[in-house]
Amino acid sequence: METLSLRQNDILRGVIETHIETTQPVGSRSIAEKYAISFSPATIRHEMGALEEMGYLTHPHTSSGRLPTDHGYRYYLDHTSFQDPSAEPVNRLGEEWTPGAGGERMEDFLDHVSLLLSSLSQEVGLTFMPSREAPAPEKPGRLKLSLQGLSYMLEKPEFQDVRKIRNLLGVLEEKVALMKWVLAHADPTHVSVSVGREHEHEALEDCSIVTARYAAGKDRQGVIAILGPKRMAYRQIIPLVSRMAATVSNILESREPEA
């Protein structure tokens, strides 16, 4: 992956964030106007052409605007600082699920976490919880899965193709295979993101998956994840997943002595 100049980096970021917001191919004039960049649309257009030659952008035949490629998203993710969002919505989870409060079942907790992830991101939220008997490292057959927010995926323009959504639903229904993939790709120490063809599964080529591990008691870890289109709002979602994983760890560690 080639290193970009500061100008190319700014333009690539502008194309990606504008595409995330609008869903449309992005032209040079849009970048100049939206980001008040000091160089002309002609210069931006030239640099966009260079970014396309390097494999970071592409363009549909019916448009002069550009779209990010998987390589473009990867460069953006690896070279962008994602700041923490407002803590208040996630902090409510800790207030609502204090140790021993009402004797809630762990399945209810899983659903609550997934639903909160989904509602805050407007994407699909997933939570993987190891059973009490599961040894470390966790095995997919001994994990429980909660998935919430599929309706958000069905509303995305990327998934209006019946074939695509049918293939995606097939992947989500294969829960053991999905859990194996997530466990293999969730980094043990920080939030990780897989984009497009990095999934090595045709049904997920239009998707990104953001994952983070959380502590679920002694020698056990679970995983939370958000699944959405490659065009997901990474600036909000990556910090959200990070904060949620930390919050879930704190809740479950505080409950552990009573287990």
C-alpha positions in Angstrom: 0.0 0.0 0.0 1.6 3.3 -1.2 2.0 6.2 1.3 0.0 9.2 0.3 0.9 12.8 0.5 -1.0 15.0 3.0 -3.0 16.4 0.1 -3.9 13.0 -1.2 -4.8 11.8 2.3 -7.1 14.8 2.8 -8.8 14.2 -0.6 -9.2 10.5 0.0 -10.7 11.2 3.5 -13.0 13.7 1.9 -14.2 11.3 -0.8 -14.9 8.5 1.8 -16.7 10.7 4.3 -18.8 12.4 1.7 -19.7 9.0 0.2 -20.6 7.7 3.7 -22.9 10.7 4.1 -24.5 10.8 0.6 -24.2 7.2 -0.7 -23.3 8.8 -4.1 -20.1 9.0 -6.2 -18.1 12.1 -5.2 -16.8 14.7 -7.6 -13.9 17.2 -7.2 -16.2 20.2 -6.8 -18.1 18.6 -3.9 -14.8 18.0 -2.1 -13.7 21.6 -2.7 -16.9 23.1 -1.4 -17.5 20.7 1.5 -14.0 20.9 3.0 -13.0 24.3 1.9 -9.7 22.9 0.7 -7.3 25.6 -0.5 -6.5 24.0 -3.9 -8.7 24.1 -7.0 -11.2 21.5 -8.3 -8.9 20.9 -11.2 -6.1 20.0 -8.7 -8.4 17.8 -6.7 -9.6 16.1 -9.9 -5.9 15.4 -10.8 -5.2 13.9 -7.4 -8.4 11.8 -7.5 -7.1 10.4 -10.8 -3.8 9.6 -9.1 -5.6 7.9 -6.2 -7.6 5.9 -8.7 -4.4 4.7 -10.5 -3.0 3.6 -7.1 -6.2 1.6 -6.4 -7.7 3.7 -3.6 -10.6 5.1 -5.7 -12.7 3.8 -8.6 -15.6 5.3 -10.6 -18.7 3.9 -12.0 -19.0 4.1 -15.8 -22.1 6.2 -15.6 -20.5 8.9 -13.4 -17.5 11.2 -13.3 -17.5 11.0 -9.5 -15.3 8.5 -7.5 -16.0 5.8 -5.0 -13.6 4.4 -2.4 -12.3 0.9 -3.0 -11.6 -1.6 -0.2 -7.9 -0.4 -0.3 -9.2 3.1 0.1 -11.2 2.2 3.1 -8.3 0.3 4.6 -5.9 3.3 4.2 -8.5 5.6 5.7 -9.1 3.3 8.7 -5.4 2.8 9.3 -4.6 6.6 9.1 -7.5 8.2 10.8 -7.9 9.0 14.5 -11.4 8.1 15.8 -12.4 10.1 18.8 -14.6 8.9 21.7 -18.3 9.7 21.3 -20.7 10.9 24.0 -20.5 8.4 26.8 -24.0 9.0 28.1 -26.0 6.4 26.0 -23.5 3.6 26.7 -23.2 4.6 30.4 -27.0 4.0 30.7 -26.2 0.3 30.1 -24.2 0.2 33.4 -27.0 2.0 35.2 -29.7 -0.3 34.0 -27.7 -3.5 34.5 -26.1 -3.3 37.9 -24.8 -6.5 39.6 -27.7 -8.7 40.8 -30.4 -6.2 39.8 -33.6 -8.1 39.4 -31.7 -11.4 38.6 -31.8 -10.7 34.9 -30.9 -13.6 32.7 -27.7 -13.4 30.7 -29.7 -13.9 27.5 -31.6 -10.7 28.2 -28.4 -8.9 28.8 -27.0 -10.1 25.5 -30.1 -8.9 23.7 -30.0 -5.6 25.5 -26.3 -5.0 24.5 -27.0 -5.9 20.8 -30.1 -3.8 20.7 -28.3 -0.8 22.1 -25.4 -1.3 19.7 -27.9 -1.5 16.8 -30.0 1.5 17.8 -27.0 3.8 18.4 -25.3 2.8 15.1 -28.4 2.2 12.9 -26.6 -1.0 11.8 -26.7 -4.7 12.9 -25.5 -5.3 16.4 -24.1 -8.7 17.5 -23.0 -9.9 20.9 -21.2 -13.2 21.5 -21.2 -14.5 25.1 -19.3 -17.6 26.3 -21.2 -20.1 28.4 -20.2 -20.6 32.0 -18.8 -24.0 31.1 -16.8 -22.8 28.1 -13.0 -23.1 28.5 -10.5 -20.7 27.1 -10.0 -20.2 24.2 -13.7 -20.1 23.5 -15.2 -22.5 21.0 -18.1 -21.3 18.7 -20.3 -24.2 19.8 -20.1 -22.9 23.4 -21.0 -19.4 22.6 -24.4 -17.7 22.7 -25.2 -15.2 20.0 -27.6 -12.2 20.0 -28.3 -10.4 16.7 -30.4 -7.3 16.5 -31.2 -4.6 13.9 -31.4 -6.6 10.7 -34.1 -4.2 9.5 -31.5 -1.4 9.3 -29.5 -3.5 6.8 -32.6 -4.1 4.7 -33.0 -0.3 4.3 -29.5 0.3 3.0 -29.3 1.1 -0.8 -26.4 -1.4 -1.0 -28.7 -4.2 -0.2 -31.7 -3.6 -2.4 -30.5 -6.3 -4.7 -32.5 -9.4 -3.8 -29.6 -11.8 -4.5 -27.2 -9.8 -2.3 -29.6 -9.7 0.7 -30.4 -13.4 0.3 -26.8 -14.3 0.4 -26.2 -12.0 3.4 -29.1 -13.5 5.3 -27.7 -17.0 4.6 -24.4 -16.0 6.2 -26.2 -14.6 9.3 -28.3 -17.7 9.6 -25.2 -19.9 9.7 -24.5 -18.9 13.2 -21.6 -21.3 14.0 -19.7 -20.2 10.8 -20.4 -16.5 11.6 -19.1 -17.0 15.2 -16.0 -18.8 13.9 -15.2 -15.9 11.6 -15.7 -13.2 14.2 -13.6 -15.1 16.8 -10.8 -15.5 14.3 -10.7 -11.8 13.4 -11.5 -10.0 16.6 -8.3 -8.6 18.0 -7.7 -9.4 21.7 -6.5 -5.9 22.6 -8.3 -3.3 20.4 -11.2 -2.6 18.0 -10.6 -4.1 14.6 -12.4 -3.6 11.3 -12.7 -5.9 8.3 -13.8 -4.4 5.0 -15.2 -5.9 1.9 -13.1 -8.6 0.3 -11.0 -8.9 3.5 -13.8 -11.1 4.7 -13.0 -13.7 2.0 -16.7 -14.4 1.7 -18.7 -13.2 -1.4 -21.8 -12.5 0.7 -19.9 -10.0 2.9 -18.1 -8.2 0.1 -20.3 -5.1 0.5 -20.0 -5.1 4.3 -17.7 -4.0 7.1 -17.6 -5.6 10.5 -16.3 -3.7 13.5 -15.3 -6.0 16.4 -14.0 -5.8 20.0 -13.5 -8.4 22.7 -14.7 -7.9 26.3 -13.9 -9.7 29.5 -16.6 -12.1 30.6 -15.2 -13.4 33.8 -12.1 -15.4 34.7 -10.3 -16.7 31.6 -13.3 -16.0 29.3 -13.9 -13.4 26.6 -16.9 -12.5 24.5 -17.1 -10.4 21.4 -19.3 -7.5 20.4 -19.6 -6.5 16.8 -21.4 -4.1 14.4 -22.1 -5.2 10.9 -23.1 -2.8 8.1 -22.2 -1.6 4.7 -18.7 -0.5 3.9 -20.1 3.0 3.9 -20.8 2.9 7.6 -20.1 5.9 9.8 -16.7 4.8 11.2 -16.1 8.0 13.1 -19.1 7.2 15.4 -19.1 3.4 15.2 -15.5 2.6 16.1 -15.5 4.6 19.3 -18.9 3.2 20.1 -17.7 -0.4 19.9 -14.6 0.4 22.0 -16.7 2.1 24.8 -19.3 -0.6 24.7 -16.8 -3.4 25.1 -15.2 -1.6 28.1 -18.6 -1.1 29.7 -19.7 -4.7 29.2 -16.4 -5.9 30.7 -17.0 -3.7 33.8 -20.5 -4.9 34.2 -19.7 -8.6 33.9 -16.5 -8.3 36.1 -18.6 -6.7 38.9 -21.1 -9.6 38.6 -18.5 -12.3 38.7 -18.2 -12.8 42.5 -21.9 -13.6 42.7 -21.7 -16.2 39.9 
